[in-house]
């Protein structure tokens, strides 16, 4: 036992002369390169140095912040205030106030009215969000919870509502709440709704004009002191009494629009157009398009309806062009009103067969008069009539008539007609043959009205237009659009002869559905096959009827075009002619056209 103890003790011997201690001392810390005394002195000074350093840093920082604050407040405070205001206030896009549009009788068609846009800035609320949401919700008819959700999205510039009326704006102002901005601006409204939409066009929510006269006559409609990007003061509206007056008669326009829409719906047609023009002046009294749209809610409309296709789209006129061809042949002197041509019912021009629409049931008619060519709408007879005119001279007439050129109406997006080039037309017999019955070339419904206006105006061509001009409070014109001077195309004698033939079409021919009791009406039906996108003729057709009344004192041209009517009995004489009759019956009453005393003798 003693040996064991000695053995363990031997491993940790106690040095001689040293007494054992309970705890070993740590060696003294010494800073490198310094004596122990220097090291002890530095350790005493270090806390004080660190404290002084921290205070110096804090003082410098405070001085820097104070200097920065002084700079922001004293030197650029005004600029920062303006920047803050700009960030806290969202301004609506400025829009220039616009003049009114009125119809022929002075009825308002388009006008400005003051509306307000409401913005809220939650960061400026002095009452609780809930209180403000409940107050606004009661006026705007919106749930407070919905408004609270909007308030939580951002601190400033939240657009709550636009198109706020003056009455509602006054109620909002009466709440006396902080953090609200009511911004007034003129808004374009159209009191007649759909009635004039394809004529007036519309302005969008930012006040930018789109389509129609709003776009094409922006300069005339915007007040003179309105600068780009700057809204005209609303009080300017009261100082300027100028209005843009149209030639359209809203009474006739409404009748036309309603009857056109009914016809399009009845026959399941793709679309339709109904136009009335005063052939003496070129004034368009009616330009109805279906389908239409409400310009007050343009954003809900099919964009296809924005287009005024009577001006912007081309179609092959078919047999409604035959009276123009007859006038060309008569004026050319190659045929006389009493001449006859032979109608085989079907002929071959090169590789192309041409036949009458009733050939399968009627066959050929044999020798027929020029009047009967129109009365029965004979394609073959018309080909023989135009064969009397040299093709180069025939083409010269196209150029004289302005085919391939726009009419010059004030509406935007007018299409130019399409005709073959001279070499192709002159070098191909079939081109002249198809043109004889109105196919192989195209024009707009508006140009078709213009061409028949020549027959109704003693051979003079006028420029169709829908704008009379800017008028003052006394109805005096201060500006009017420039029009090409009337041009003599056919002689008055030629037009009288053609009108007499067209009268027979209505009295006892394919246009009998357009008869109006007590009035002599001239007219011509048209039923043309529509070409497909591949250039071949398909099964769809476009039907039309054009009339001139009264024959005793020609003045008005009425054209109805119905695109792709459905049904086996869908022709110009069955679809479009009855529509023209309804229009004529209203026209003669509203325009005060006296009934004819007696009908003249029939033309052979």
Helices and strands as residue ranges (DSSP letters): H 2-9, G 10-12, H 36-70, I 71-75, H 77-88, E 100-102, E 108-120, G 122-124, H 129-140, H 144-151, E 158-164, H 166-174, E 180-189, G 193-196, H 197-200, E 202-203, E 209-210, H 212-216, H 218-221, H 236-239, E 243-246, H 250-266, E 271-278, E 284-290, G 295-300, G 303-306, H 309-312, G 318-321, H 322-332, E 340-343, E 346-349, E 352-355, H 359-362, E 366-369, H 370-375, H 379-386, H 391-401, H 422-426, H 429-436, H 445-456, E 460-461, E 467-471, E 477-479, E 487-488, H 492-508, G 512-514, E 521-531, E 537-549, G 551-553, E 556-563, I 572-576, H 577-590
